[in-house]
Amino acid sequence: MAALLALAMTGFLCIATETLPAGLLPQISQGLAVSPSMAGQLVTAYALGSVVAAMPLTIATSSWPRRHVLLATILGFLVFNSVTALSSDFWLTLAARFFAGMAAGLAWSILGAYARRMVAPHLQGRAMAIAMVGTPLALSLGVPLGTWMGGALGWRAAFGVMSLLTMMLIGWVLLKVPNYPGQPAKSRIPLARVLMTPGVLPVLGVVMAWMLAHNILYTYVAPFVAPAGLESRVDLVLLVFGAAALVGIWITGRVVERALRSAVLASLAVFGLTALAFGVTAASPIMAYAGVGVWGLTFGGAATLLQTALADSAREGADVALSLNVVVWNTAIAGGGILGGILLRSWGLVSFPWALLVLVLVALFLAWSARANGFPPGSRKQATAAIGH
């Protein structure tokens, strides 16, 4: 459990580092003398770093002992969050965010497989739920606290605290996380073979559509809730989202082994209804808080559900598939920042709910269609043996 929670803390750092700018866009844009849409590209740069680095770094480090790779990613967070905290130049900050994203890409490539390796096959879904709990914790506690701290002490202080937490995590990993050997080159499954494995492409398609919808809204959550009069309460809005996401991952941990397909379909359907409600109802604080809470509930278990479905579908190619997941997931994050910025400038906030609804319907169709492979009904029947990467 201590080792799994250390992985969760790594995920916490990944998510908090990625999403802190979303809650601090006004302060960052003012501090670096750029527009809010340009400040939003700090999220995009982080995601692009993950996209560019995930596969090459995963392959380059595949033979390294697993704990060495994990520590390398954590040291990357320490260096580049520190640069972000100290930089007064937008382009230097953007570069630091890109390299921090590279560290995150490598981290996400190994966390799921690392957690699966620590337990018996029939417990892999639950182990991943524990390892992924850092995501809702970052969203429910880290980002709102960072947003509050940014308002009270300045946005640089939030990134400075991230560096302090990173130093603590290094000691935790050295003390509690077991080391495993890397994967011999001769045992790696070719990328093309993994992609052609039944179920892999449908799951990756759901990842892309679902996360693109999520990140359009999350990256620009500050301006999105402004019409409801919540521009000064973004920290509380994010707290509601994160607390609901924490409930969502708790529920996921209880159902992932026996009802993965139903959980995915239900999450997408409810998220779609929430987007529709955002589009047809007048902006109000109550509606905003309720909608954000339901959105967080549907998102909380997404990482566990999708990575479990992907690893089960890929079987012995799970390590490569999870690396592909990082690329697709972070492409969606980058796309959310870019597409959200275009929507905001061209059509305004009113366009957001309808863009979300279209993307969610695409994800729902793909998940529904992948009944035979990808998202099969019933209990998990394709649990793979613990893998080495």
N, C-alpha and C positions, 0 to 999 in steps of 0.2 A: 504493500500500500504506500509506503514512504517513497518508493521508487516511482510508482505511477503518479503520485502527487507532485514529484519533482518534474516529471514530464508535463503535468498539468500547469505547473508554474512557468515552464518554458513557453507553453502555449499562451499563458496569460501575458507574458512579455511580448510575444509576437503580435497578439491582437491589440494590446494596449498601445504598443508602439505604432501599429498600423493606423489605429482609429483616433488617437489623441487629436490630430488636426481637425477632425470632423466637429469636435466640440469646442475648438478654439479658433475657428476660422476668422472671426472678427478681430481677435487679438493678434493672431499671426499676420493677417493681411495688413493691419496697422503697423505692427512692429517691423515688418520687412518691406513696407511701402509697396504692396502689390494689391490687386483686386481680390475679392473673395473667391472668384472662379480660378484665379491663378494660385491662390493659397490652397484651394482644393486639389491642385495637381501634386501637392506633397503626398497625398494619399495615392495618386496615380503613379508617381515615381517609385514609391515603395512597392506597389504591386508589380510594376514593370521589372523591378530588380528581381523579384521572386520568379517571374515568368522567364526571364533571361537565364537565371542561374540554376533553377531547380534541377533540370535534367543534367546539364554538364557537371555541376558540382556533385550531384548524387552519383553519377557514373565515376567521376574522378576519385571520390572518397569511398567507393563501395567496398574496397578491400581493407579500409581502415577499421580498427576496433571501434565499436559503436559509441562508446563513451567519449572517445577522442573527437569524433565528429560532433557529438552533442556539445561538448565544451567549446569547440571552435565556433559554433553558431552563437553560443552565449557570449563569447568574447567579442564577436562582431557587434552584438547589440550594445555592449559596454562602450566600445569605441565610437560607434556612429551615433548613438543617442547623446553621448557626451559632446560630440561635434555639433549636433543640432542644438543642444542647450547653450553652446557658447557662440555660435555663428550669428553674425549680424548681416550676412550677405545672402540674398535669396538663392542664388545659383549654387553656392556652397552648401546651403541647407538642402537644396533639391538633390545634390549629389550624395550627401550623407544619407538622405532618405532612400535613394536608390540602392546604396550599398547595404543599408540596414535591411532592405527588402531582399537582397541576395542572401543574407544570413537567415532570414525568415524562410525563404524558399527551401534552403537546405534543411532547416529544422522541421518544417512540415513534411518533407520527404521521408524523414526517419521516425517521427513521433508515433504514427499509427502502427507501423511495423514493429517498432521497439516495444510498444505496449502489448501487441499481440504475442510477441515472443516470450513475454514474462509469464504467461498463463497457459493452461490447457486449452485446446481448441474450442471446447464448449463454453468457455468463459471469455472468449476474445471480444465479443460484442460489449460485454460489461466492462472489460479492461479498457477498451477504447473510450467508453463513456466516461470513465474516471479520468483518463488521460486528457480528454477533451473538455473537462469541466473548467479548465482555465479560460476558455472562450467566454462563457456566460459570466464568470467571475470578473473578467476584465471589463465586460460590457456593463455589468451591474454595479461594480465597485470602482475598478481602476479608472475607466473613462469619466464617469461622473465626478469622482474625486479629483482627477486631473483637470477637468473642466472648471470645477470650483477653485482649485489651486491656481489655475491660470488666471482666473478673474481676480483672485485675492493677491497673489504674489507675482504674477507674470507667467506667460506661457513657457518660458525657458525653465522655470522651476519644476514644472511637471516632467520635462525630459531629464532634468537632473535627478529627480527621485527615481526615474526608471533606471538610471545608471547605478544608483545605490542598491536597488532591488536585484539588479543583475549580479553585482558582486556577492550578495548573499546567496544567490542561486548557485554560483560556482562552487561554494563550499558544500552546499546541500548535495549537489550531483556527485562530488568527490566522495562524500560520506555514505550515500545511500543508494546510488544507482549502480546496478551491476554492469560489468563490461561484458560484451560479447564479441567474438571475432567477426570480421567483415565477411563478405561473400566472395568466394573464389571466382575468378573471371570465367572459368569453364562452366559454371553452374548458372550463369545469368541467362534469362530468357530474352530473345531478341524483341525489340520494340514492336516491329510489325506483327509478330506472332501474338503479342499481348493485345494489340489493338483489334486483331481479328477474332479474339476469343469472344464467344457469344455473351452478350450482356455488358461488355465493357463500354462500347460506344454509346449505348442508350444511357447508362449511368452518367458518363461524362457529359452527355447532352443535357441531362437534368441539372447537373452541377452548373453548367454554363448559364442556362436560362434562369434558374432559381437565384444564383448568386449575383447575376447581373441585375435582376430586379431588386434584390436586397440592397445592393451597394449604391444604386442610384439614389435610393431613399436615405440610406444611412450616411453617405458622404455629405449630403446636403440637408441633413436633418435640422440644422440651425435655421436656415431660411425657410424650410418647409413648415415649421411650427410657428413661425413669426406671425402669420395672419391670425392665429388663434390667441395672440397676445403673450406668447411664451418665449419671446426672443431673449428674455433675461433669465429664463428657467430651463435652459437647455440641459444643465446638469441634472435637474430633477426628471426631465423627460428621458434622458439616457439611463437614469437610475431605474425608472419604471420599466424601460425596455430590458435592461440587463437582469432585473429581478425576475421578470417573466421568463426570460431565456433560461435562467437558472432552474426554474420550475420545469421548463420544457426539457432540459437535459436530464432532470431527475425522472420524469415520466419516460423518456427514451430509454434510460438505463433499465427500466422495469419491463419494457415491451420489445426491445430490439431483438431479443433472441427468438421470440415467438410471433411477432406481428410487424416485421420491418416494412413490408409492402403497405399495410394499412396505415402505419404511422406516416410514411412518406406522402401517400395520397391525401390523408386527412390534413397534414400540415400545409400542403400546397393549396388545397381547396379553401381552407380557412384564411390563408394569406390572400388568396384571390378575392374572397368576399370582403376582406378588410380594405384592399385597394379600391374595390368598387364603392365601399362606404365612404372612403376618403374623397372619391370623385363626385358623389351625388349629394353629400350633406354639407351644410354650411360649416365653416371653420368655427370651432368653439373649443375652449380648454378641455371640457369633459370629453368631447369627441376625440380630441388629439391624444389625451392620456389613455383613453380606452383603446383606441386604434393602435397606438404604440405598444400597449401591453399585450394585445392579441398578436400583433406582429412579432414581438419578442418571444412569445410562447411558441409560435410556429417555427421560429428560427433556432431556438435553443438546441434542439437535437439534430440539426441538419448535418453537422460535421460527422457525428457518430453514425447516423443512418446512411449517409452517402458513402463514407469511407468503408463501412462494413459491407455494404452492397457491392462496392467496387472490388474490394479484396476477395470477397467470396466468389465473385464472377471470374476474376483473373486467376484464382487458385494459386498455382506455383509461380505465377507471374505477378503476384500481389505487390512485390516491392517496386517493380517498374510501373505498375498501374497507379500506385499511390504517388509516385513521382509525377506521372502525367496529371493526376488530380491537382497537384500543386500548380502546375502550369495553367490548367483550365480555370481553377479557382481564382488565381491571381490575375489571369487575363480578364475574368469577369469583374474583379475589383477595379482594375485599371479602366475597363470599359465603363463601369459605373461612374467613375470620376469624369471621364471624357463625355459620355453620353448625357449624364446629368448636367454637366456644364453647358452643353449645347442646348438641351431642353430649357434650362433656366434662362439662357440668354435669348433664345429664339421665340419660345412660346410661354415662358413663365412657369410658375409652380403649378398652375392648373393642368399642365400636361403630364405631370408626374404620375398620378393614379392610373391614367389610361395606359401609359407605357408599362407600368408595373403589371397591370392586368393582362396585357398581351403576352408578356414574357412568362407570367405564371401559368397561363393557359397552355403555352408551348411546353413548359416543364411537366404540367399535369398530363398532357397527351402522351409525351414520351414515357413517363413513368407508368401510365396505365397500359400502354402498348407493350411494355417490356415484362409481360407476365411470365413468359417461359424462361427468359434469362435476363438477369439484371435485378428485377424486383419480383421474385416468385412469391406466391401466397404461402401462408402457413409458417411453421417454425423454420429456422435456418437449417438447411440440410447440406450445405456446401462448406461448412466450417473447415478451413484449411489447417494443416499442421502449422505449428509455430515456424516462422520464416526467419532467415538470418540477416535480412537487410532492413 
